[in-house]
Amino acid sequence: MRERRERMRKSFRVIDTGLRDGRANIAFDQAMIDLHRQGAIPDTFRFLQFRPSALVGRHQALSREIHLDYCRAHNIQLVRRITGGGALYMDSGQFGYEMVFHRNTLGLNSLTDLARVICEAAAAGLQNLGIKANYRPRNDIEVDGRKISGTGGFFDGDTLIYQGTLLVDMDPATMLAALNVPQAKLAKRSLDSAQQRVVTLRELMGAKLPAIDDIKAAMLRGFAQSLNIEFTKGAISPQEETLAQHLCDTEIGTDDFVFELDDPAGQAGVRSASHHGQGGTISAHLRLEDSRIREVLFTGDFFVTPPRVILDLEGSLRGTPWRDAPTNIAAFFQTAQIGLLSARPEEFAQALTAAALSEEMSVTH
């Protein structure tokens, strides 16, 4: 039996890319995905750390989520992730952990199920430190109702990237100054401030806080125990570094990519409205010609995989009557190849309808 269990263990390479700029870290994510899909790298667990960075999710409007002037004045890099979700502030007092692996490795094909088992493994890692951490659906790890780790991921073909951040030590004042935390999100949890929503290992452990390497080792033990993984320390390949640098220079590290979604509600002729649901906030930004949709843009902190599904949805709605949006959106999602959608299709229709019925924004240039 012991030999059988050993054969069933999954093998993962472990790498630590150290402290890097935020855009360089996200470019390395994409490089790992591309190379894993090609079979050039094995299933991998990566630790990463950030120089001060304010990161928005793939579908978020930058200016609505980040206090740009503060970040520029304090040398906080503006970054757009390749995953969905909400805005984050990262610096050297925190670290990221992520897994890039084949969809069959853990024997689960549902991203919802994978999120649960990975978050439970991360919680087990924190429990190794004496922290009473627990998984909270859909993608958080909490201690007594306060968030200590957030996660998210998506499939790219048969490759899955699943990422998490761990709050080790952080200045909440800097986080609040860098990010525009929506009051609706705080009110939903009956909280007066974002500081009450999060907790760090430093706050929980005080002077007993272990060294960062010991925290990482405890996390790896949690993943090994929970997911029956055998970790082997590996080297970063030259291919990964070369491709990551290329992606950073030509796409992910460019201002065009980061500012791709900036402040659509502030543009002339745009009608905007938001819908707040359990799967996140969806904002619709709409230009109409008579009663037809000239352009529509959806932004928010929802999760959808693959990310380009939203681009396809926006394209499918151009030229259609806005009153037909509920029917057309439902038809689109019935045929779209979706790995995960945290919001319901009808919530996109509700946001679009509310935008169509709103007053056109007046903009002074």
Sequence and secondary structure as in RCSB ss.txt:
>XXXX:A:sequence
MRERRERMRKSFRVIDTGLRDGRANIAFDQAMIDLHRQGAIPDTFRFLQFRPSALVGRHQALSREIHLDYCRAHN
IQLVRRITGGGALYMDSGQFGYEMVFHRNTLGLNSLTDLARVICEAAAAGLQNLGIKANYRPRNDIEVDGRKISG
TGGFFDGDTLIYQGTLLVDMDPATMLAALNVPQAKLAKRSLDSAQQRVVTLRELMGAKLPAIDDIKAAMLRGFAQ
SLNIEFTKGAISPQEETLAQHLCDTEIGTDDFVFELDDPAGQAGVRSASHHGQGGTISAHLRLEDSRIREVLFTG
DFFVTPPRVILDLEGSLRGTPWRDAPTNIAAFFQTAQIGLLSARPEEFAQALTAAALSEEMSVTH
>XXXX:A:secstr
 HHHHHHH EEEEEEEEEEE HHHHHHHHHHHHHHHHTTSS SEEEEEEESSEEEE TT  HHHHB HHHHHHTT
 EEEE SS S  EEE TTEEEEEEEEETTTTT   HHHHHHHHHHHHHHHHHTTT  EEEETTTEEEETTEEEEE
EEEEEETTEEEEEEEEESS  HHHHHHHB   HHHHHHTT SSHHHHB  HHHHHGGG   HHHHHHHHHHHHHH
HHTEEEEE    HHHHHHHHHHIIIIITSHHHHTSSS GGGSTT EEEEEEETTEEEEEEEEEETTEEEEEEEEE
S  EESTTHHHHHHHHHTTSBGGGHHHHHHHHHHHS  SEESS HHHHHHHHHHHHHS       
